[in-house]
Amino acid sequence: MGLFVSSEGMITGASFWILIGLPIIYSGRWWLGSACVLSGFLFAICDAMNSIEKEDKADIRFNILDARDVVDEMKKENDTVILISAMESLAKKKSKKRKGAYEANTLELACQEAAYVALNKYSDIDSVVAGAISLLALVGKNKAVRDRHCNKEESYSLQLPLAAVRSSMERVQKQEDATEGTEQLGAELQRKSCLWLGALADQQPQMATLIVDEGGLETILAALDWFRHHADVNNWGLWAVFMLCFDHKSNQAELVRLGGLTVLCQSVSLNCSDSLEVCRHGLAILFDLLRQPQDDMLSTQKLLEIRQIAIGAGLHDTITKSMHAYSDSMEIMGMGTEMLVSTGFEGDVPIYQPS
């Protein structure tokens, strides 16, 4: 309908040439008639290409290009729709990467560079920031990507993406008439930032230290506090905190200093009925933080202080809620029981009830 008849019911240029050509063919003048029909189909193809949305055109172009060429195109582009399309194309290339298709780390480093190109252009537009952070999360566990963050401070510093994530949070907090769509975009951006930071820190103490030094832990806690009723944000936020703080004394100390115990207890208490993973991640953080040290009395004294802070933040209520919600989970019940006993809980300890 659209290619051969216009929206007003008139014939298009493609229809005109085809209608002219068919009688000419029937009259025996094959070459002239065929030329007219061919012209009609060429008109139809041109109309079809023109009717394709800008974003779809960009998708087609970027899917054909090599990852390095996509990045080069992004550097010349200022249209946010095109930039987002380019990052989505790179994400597809990464998720569908075939063995031997790229030299080692080439695609991952291209994805990282693309994210920084986008953030340098539009760090104040949530849709662009979300695309960039999503791309960084996708390649966050790659060693070359991590090394670049650590070694090339100016070009690939964590400050740029973290600042963009914090600015997004500030915009969300200032919105007085936020729609469901804008709130969801803000929550999704924060969820992706948690994924990114957790992936970077996974089994990497040096990287975990760098992230906390750059304010990454504070950024995650802010997301957990503001989006306290978003189960996905809380799930991945708590996972990221666990990755940053597991068996990492200085990061654990910073967590306590930032008031993180209150945020953790709040996060688990509000979402435990909806998400087993929230409980698992939250209790794992608390369990690692509150467990008895094996080294010296100074650590033991510090532990007692931290336990008192945790109790004041609602530790016991958080644990019992989780244990009642998932009494059939040996993991939840085991961690919960040990923490209740070690922190002087005086009520009835919930009992493990296997299903």
C-alpha positions as CSV (number, residue, x, y, z in Angstrom):
1,M,0.0,0.0,0.0
2,G,2.6,2.6,1.1
3,L,5.0,1.9,-1.8
4,F,2.5,1.9,-4.7
5,V,-0.3,4.0,-3.3
6,S,0.1,7.1,-1.2
7,S,-1.6,7.8,2.1
8,E,-4.0,10.1,0.2
9,G,-5.0,7.3,-2.2
10,M,-2.9,8.6,-5.1
11,I,-0.6,6.4,-7.1
12,T,3.1,6.8,-6.4
13,G,6.0,7.4,-8.9
14,A,6.7,3.6,-8.7
15,S,3.1,2.7,-9.7
16,F,3.1,5.3,-12.5
17,W,6.2,3.8,-14.2
18,I,5.0,0.2,-13.8
19,L,1.6,1.1,-15.2
20,I,3.2,2.9,-18.2
21,G,5.6,0.0,-18.8
22,L,3.2,-3.0,-18.8
23,P,1.1,-1.8,-21.9
24,I,4.4,-1.0,-23.7
25,I,5.6,-4.6,-23.1
26,Y,2.3,-6.0,-24.4
27,S,2.7,-3.9,-27.5
28,G,5.9,-5.7,-28.3
29,R,8.4,-3.0,-27.3
30,W,10.1,-5.1,-24.7
31,W,13.2,-3.0,-24.0
32,L,11.3,0.3,-23.5
33,G,8.6,-1.4,-21.4
34,S,11.0,-3.3,-19.3
35,A,13.0,-0.1,-18.7
36,C,9.8,1.6,-17.4
37,V,8.9,-1.3,-15.1
38,L,12.5,-1.4,-13.8
39,S,12.3,2.3,-13.2
40,G,9.1,1.7,-11.2
41,F,10.7,-0.9,-9.0
42,L,13.8,1.4,-8.5
43,F,11.4,4.2,-7.4
44,A,9.8,1.7,-5.0
45,I,13.1,0.7,-3.5
46,C,14.1,4.4,-3.0
47,D,10.8,5.1,-1.4
48,A,11.2,2.1,0.9
49,M,14.7,3.3,1.9
50,N,13.5,6.8,2.6
51,S,10.6,5.5,4.7
52,I,13.0,3.7,7.0
53,E,13.4,5.4,10.3
54,K,16.8,7.1,11.1
55,E,17.4,4.7,13.9
56,D,16.8,1.7,11.6
57,K,19.1,3.0,9.0
58,A,21.8,3.4,11.6
59,D,21.2,-0.1,12.8
60,I,21.7,-1.5,9.3
61,R,24.8,0.5,8.8
62,F,26.5,-0.3,12.1
63,N,25.7,-4.0,11.9
64,I,27.7,-4.1,8.7
65,L,30.6,-2.1,10.0
66,D,33.6,-3.5,12.0
67,A,33.6,-2.6,15.7
68,R,36.6,-0.2,15.2
69,D,34.8,1.5,12.3
70,V,31.7,2.0,14.5
71,V,33.8,3.8,17.1
72,D,35.3,6.0,14.4
73,E,31.8,6.9,13.1
74,M,30.7,7.8,16.7
75,K,33.5,10.3,17.0
76,K,32.1,12.2,14.0
77,E,28.5,11.9,15.1
78,N,26.5,14.2,17.4
79,D,23.0,12.8,17.0
80,T,22.0,11.0,20.2
81,V,19.8,8.5,18.4
82,I,22.7,7.5,16.2
83,L,25.1,7.3,19.1
84,I,22.7,5.0,21.0
85,S,22.2,2.9,17.9
86,A,26.0,2.5,17.6
87,M,26.4,1.4,21.2
88,E,23.6,-1.1,20.8
89,S,25.3,-2.5,17.6
90,L,28.5,-3.0,19.6
91,A,26.6,-4.7,22.4
92,K,25.1,-7.1,19.8
93,K,28.6,-7.8,18.3
94,K,29.9,-8.6,21.8
95,S,27.0,-10.9,22.7
96,K,27.2,-12.7,19.4
97,K,31.0,-12.7,19.2
98,R,32.4,-15.8,17.4
99,K,35.7,-17.3,18.3
100,G,38.4,-15.9,16.1
101,A,36.2,-13.1,14.7
102,Y,38.4,-10.4,16.5
103,E,41.9,-10.3,17.8
104,A,42.2,-10.7,21.5
105,N,40.5,-7.9,23.4
106,T,39.9,-5.8,20.3
107,L,36.1,-5.8,20.5
108,E,36.0,-5.3,24.3
109,L,38.4,-2.3,24.1
110,A,36.3,-0.9,21.2
111,C,33.2,-1.2,23.4
112,Q,34.9,0.6,26.2
113,E,36.1,3.4,24.0
114,A,32.7,3.8,22.4
115,A,31.1,4.3,25.9
116,Y,33.6,7.0,26.7
117,V,33.1,8.7,23.3
118,A,29.3,8.9,24.1
119,L,29.9,10.1,27.7
120,N,32.2,12.8,26.6
121,K,29.6,14.1,24.2
122,Y,26.4,13.7,26.3
123,S,27.0,12.8,29.9
124,D,23.8,14.8,30.8
125,I,21.3,12.7,28.7
126,D,20.1,9.6,30.6
127,S,19.4,7.5,27.5
128,V,23.0,8.0,26.3
129,V,24.4,7.5,29.7
130,A,22.4,4.3,30.1
131,G,23.7,2.9,26.8
132,A,27.3,3.7,27.7
133,I,27.1,2.2,31.2
134,S,25.4,-0.9,29.8
135,L,28.3,-1.3,27.3
136,L,30.8,-0.9,30.1
137,A,29.1,-3.5,32.2
138,L,29.2,-5.9,29.3
139,V,33.0,-5.8,29.1
140,G,33.7,-5.0,32.7
141,K,35.3,-8.4,33.5
142,N,37.8,-8.2,30.6
143,K,41.4,-7.8,31.9
144,A,42.5,-5.4,29.2
145,V,39.5,-3.2,30.0
146,R,40.3,-3.2,33.7
147,D,44.0,-2.5,33.0
148,R,43.0,0.5,30.9
149,H,40.9,1.9,33.7
150,C,43.8,1.5,36.1
151,N,46.7,2.7,33.9
152,K,45.3,5.4,31.7
153,E,43.7,7.7,34.2
154,E,43.0,10.7,32.0
155,S,41.4,8.9,29.1
156,Y,39.6,6.1,30.8
157,S,39.3,7.3,34.4
158,L,36.3,6.0,36.4
159,Q,35.5,9.6,37.2
160,L,33.6,10.3,33.9
161,P,31.1,7.4,34.1
162,L,30.6,7.7,37.8
163,A,30.0,11.5,37.5
164,A,27.5,10.8,34.8
165,V,25.7,8.2,37.0
166,R,25.6,10.6,39.9
167,S,24.3,13.5,37.8
168,S,21.5,11.2,36.5
169,M,20.6,10.5,40.1
170,E,20.5,14.2,41.0
171,R,18.2,14.9,38.0
172,V,15.8,12.1,39.2
173,Q,15.8,13.5,42.7
174,K,15.0,17.0,41.5
175,Q,12.0,15.9,39.3
176,E,8.8,17.0,40.9
177,D,6.5,15.6,38.2
178,A,8.4,12.5,37.1
179,T,6.5,10.1,35.0
180,E,6.6,6.3,35.3
181,G,8.8,6.2,32.2
182,T,11.4,8.7,33.5
183,E,11.6,7.0,36.8
184,Q,12.0,3.6,35.2
185,L,14.8,5.0,33.0
186,G,16.5,6.4,36.1
187,A,16.2,3.1,38.0
188,E,17.4,1.1,35.0
189,L,20.5,3.4,34.6
190,Q,21.4,2.9,38.3
191,R,20.9,-0.9,38.0
192,K,23.3,-1.0,35.1
193,S,25.8,1.1,37.0
194,C,25.7,-1.5,39.8
195,L,26.2,-4.2,37.3
196,W,29.2,-2.4,35.8
197,L,30.9,-1.7,39.2
198,G,30.3,-5.2,40.4
199,A,31.7,-6.7,37.2
200,L,34.8,-4.5,37.5
201,A,35.4,-5.5,41.1
202,D,34.7,-9.2,40.8
203,Q,37.7,-11.0,42.5
204,Q,39.8,-7.9,41.9
205,P,40.8,-6.3,45.2
206,Q,42.9,-3.5,43.6
207,M,40.1,-2.5,41.3
208,A,37.6,-2.7,44.2
209,T,39.9,-0.3,46.1
210,L,40.0,2.1,43.2
211,I,36.2,2.1,42.7
212,V,35.7,2.9,46.4
213,D,38.4,5.6,46.3
214,E,36.6,7.2,43.3
215,G,33.2,7.2,45.1
216,G,31.7,4.1,43.5
217,L,30.4,2.7,46.8
218,E,28.8,5.9,47.8
219,T,27.1,6.0,44.3
220,I,25.7,2.5,44.8
221,L,24.4,3.3,48.3
222,A,22.7,6.4,47.0
223,A,20.9,4.2,44.3
224,L,19.9,1.6,47.0
225,D,18.5,4.4,49.2
226,W,16.6,6.3,46.6
227,F,15.2,3.3,44.6
228,R,14.6,1.3,47.8
229,H,11.3,-0.2,46.4
230,H,12.9,-1.3,43.1
231,A,13.8,-5.0,43.6
232,D,16.1,-5.2,40.6
233,V,18.1,-2.1,41.6
234,N,18.4,-3.5,45.2
235,N,19.4,-7.0,43.9
236,W,22.2,-5.8,41.7
237,G,23.2,-3.0,44.1
238,L,23.7,-5.4,46.9
239,W,25.6,-7.7,44.6
240,A,27.9,-4.9,43.7
241,V,28.4,-4.0,47.4
242,F,29.3,-7.6,48.0
243,M,31.8,-7.6,45.2
244,L,33.4,-4.4,46.5
245,C,33.5,-5.4,50.2
246,F,34.0,-9.1,50.4
247,D,37.1,-9.9,52.5
248,H,38.2,-6.3,51.9
249,K,38.8,-4.6,55.3
250,S,39.3,-1.0,54.0
251,N,36.2,-1.1,51.8
252,Q,34.2,-2.6,54.7
253,A,35.4,0.3,56.9
254,E,34.2,2.8,54.3
255,L,30.9,1.0,54.1
256,V,30.3,1.5,57.8
257,R,31.6,5.1,57.7
258,L,29.1,6.0,54.9
259,G,26.2,4.6,56.9
260,G,25.9,1.6,54.7
261,L,24.6,-0.7,57.3
262,T,21.4,1.3,57.6
263,V,21.0,1.3,53.8
264,L,21.7,-2.5,53.7
265,C,19.2,-3.3,56.4
266,Q,16.6,-1.1,54.8
267,S,17.1,-2.6,51.3
268,V,16.7,-6.2,52.6
269,S,13.8,-5.5,54.9
270,L,11.8,-3.7,52.1
271,N,12.5,-6.3,49.4
272,C,12.9,-9.6,51.1
273,S,9.4,-10.8,50.4
274,D,9.9,-10.2,46.7
275,S,13.4,-11.4,46.1
276,L,15.4,-14.3,47.4
277,E,18.5,-12.8,45.7
278,V,18.2,-9.5,47.6
279,C,18.2,-11.5,50.9
280,R,21.1,-13.7,49.8
281,H,23.3,-10.8,48.8
282,G,22.3,-8.6,51.7
283,L,22.9,-11.2,54.3
284,A,26.1,-12.3,52.7
285,I,27.5,-8.8,53.0
286,L,26.4,-8.6,56.7
287,F,27.7,-12.1,57.4
288,D,31.1,-11.3,56.0
289,L,31.3,-7.9,57.8
290,L,30.2,-9.2,61.2
291,R,32.0,-12.6,61.4
292,Q,34.6,-13.2,64.1
293,P,38.1,-12.2,62.9
294,Q,41.0,-14.6,63.2
295,D,43.8,-12.2,63.8
296,D,44.1,-9.7,66.8
297,M,42.2,-8.2,69.7
298,L,42.1,-4.8,68.0
299,S,40.0,-6.3,65.2
300,T,37.8,-7.9,67.7
301,Q,37.2,-4.7,69.5
302,K,36.4,-3.0,66.2
303,L,34.0,-5.8,65.3
304,L,32.1,-5.3,68.5
305,E,31.6,-1.6,67.6
306,I,30.4,-2.6,64.1
307,R,28.0,-5.1,65.5
308,Q,26.5,-2.4,67.8
309,I,26.1,-0.1,64.8
310,A,24.4,-2.9,62.8
311,I,22.0,-3.7,65.7
312,G,21.1,0.0,65.8
313,A,20.5,0.0,62.1
314,G,17.9,-2.8,62.4
315,L,20.0,-5.9,61.9
316,H,17.9,-8.3,64.0
317,D,14.6,-7.3,62.3
318,T,16.2,-7.6,58.9
319,I,17.6,-11.1,59.6
320,T,14.4,-12.5,61.1
321,K,12.3,-11.1,58.2
322,S,14.5,-12.8,55.7
323,M,14.5,-16.1,57.7
324,H,10.7,-16.1,58.0
325,A,10.4,-15.4,54.2
326,Y,12.8,-18.1,53.2
327,S,12.8,-20.7,56.0
328,D,13.5,-23.4,53.4
329,S,16.8,-21.9,52.3
330,M,19.7,-23.5,54.1
331,E,21.9,-20.6,53.1
332,I,19.6,-17.9,54.5
333,M,18.9,-19.8,57.6
334,G,22.5,-20.7,58.3
335,M,23.9,-17.2,57.9
336,G,20.9,-15.7,59.8
337,T,21.2,-18.1,62.7
338,E,24.9,-17.4,63.2
339,M,24.5,-13.7,63.0
340,L,21.6,-13.6,65.5
341,V,23.5,-15.8,68.0
342,S,26.7,-13.8,67.7
343,T,25.0,-10.5,68.2
344,G,23.0,-11.3,71.3
345,F,19.6,-11.7,69.8
346,E,17.1,-12.4,72.6
347,G,14.0,-13.5,70.7
348,D,13.1,-16.8,69.1
349,V,15.4,-17.8,66.4
350,P,13.5,-19.0,63.3
351,I,13.9,-22.7,62.5
352,Y,15.0,-24.2,59.2
353,Q,12.0,-25.8,57.5
354,P,13.0,-27.7,54.4
355,S,10.3,-27.9,51.7
